[in-house]
Amino acid sequence: MKNKESRNGSIIGGLILLGLGILFLLNNWDILDFEESWPLILVIIGIGLIIKASKKSKQDKNQF
């Protein structure tokens, strides 16, 4: 079980770095104004964390 959690952490870390890289690239190309849109990015990250936590709690309930 520990190996699966470590792998999930690596995937999440990679996705975060990929997402940040895309945001900075879009900012450099003047497609996205990062200075004005960072609150939206925080909201999206928060929603993702809530969804992940709810899925995990459902899985934990199904195991018992």
C-alpha positions as a printed NumPy array, in Angstrom:
array([[  0.   ,   0.   ,   0.   ],
       [  2.879,   2.356,   0.777],
       [  4.296,   1.951,  -2.746],
       [  0.965,   2.991,  -4.308],
       [  0.827,   6.136,  -2.142],
       [  4.396,   7.032,  -3.134],
       [  3.567,   6.575,  -6.804],
       [  0.467,   8.763,  -6.454],
       [  2.578,  11.463,  -4.812],
       [  5.038,  11.375,  -7.688],
       [  2.238,  11.659, -10.236],
       [  0.634,  14.567,  -8.38 ],
       [  3.965,  16.345,  -8.042],
       [  4.627,  15.927, -11.739],
       [  1.185,  17.209, -12.639],
       [  1.656,  20.266, -10.433],
       [  4.977,  21.076, -12.085],
       [  3.477,  20.522, -15.53 ],
       [  0.536,  22.787, -14.705],
       [  2.785,  25.547, -13.377],
       [  4.98 ,  25.294, -16.45 ],
       [  1.97 ,  25.637, -18.742],
       [  0.711,  28.641, -16.769],
       [  4.048,  30.427, -17.004],
       [  4.321,  29.598, -20.711],
       [  0.845,  31.01 , -21.38 ],
       [  1.794,  34.095, -19.372],
       [  4.942,  34.597, -21.487],
       [  2.901,  34.284, -24.679],
       [  0.397,  36.877, -23.351],
       [ -2.427,  34.344, -23.611],
       [ -3.051,  34.337, -19.875],
       [ -2.424,  37.22 , -17.5  ],
       [ -1.086,  35.342, -14.47 ],
       [ -1.144,  38.439, -12.251],
       [ -4.931,  38.709, -12.51 ],
       [ -5.865,  35.028, -12.72 ],
       [ -3.988,  33.53 ,  -9.75 ],
       [ -7.077,  33.522,  -7.476],
       [ -8.901,  31.399, -10.052],
       [ -5.983,  28.997, -10.107],
       [ -6.152,  28.651,  -6.319],
       [ -9.886,  27.935,  -6.521],
       [ -9.316,  25.22 ,  -9.138],
       [ -6.602,  23.615,  -7.005],
       [ -8.907,  23.717,  -3.971],
       [-11.751,  22.072,  -5.884],
       [ -9.372,  19.365,  -7.057],
       [ -8.234,  18.676,  -3.489],
       [-11.829,  18.476,  -2.26 ],
       [-12.766,  16.033,  -5.026],
       [ -9.713,  13.902,  -4.275],
       [-10.513,  13.818,  -0.549],
       [-14.138,  12.861,  -1.179],
       [-13.12 ,  10.02 ,  -3.506],
       [-10.651,   8.737,  -0.926],
       [-13.253,   8.798,   1.857],
       [-15.696,   6.872,  -0.352],
       [-13.041,   4.25 ,  -1.05 ],
       [-12.244,   3.954,   2.668],
       [-15.945,   3.424,   3.47 ],
       [-16.264,   0.741,   0.776],
       [-13.365,  -1.253,   2.221],
       [-15.158,  -1.865,   5.528]])
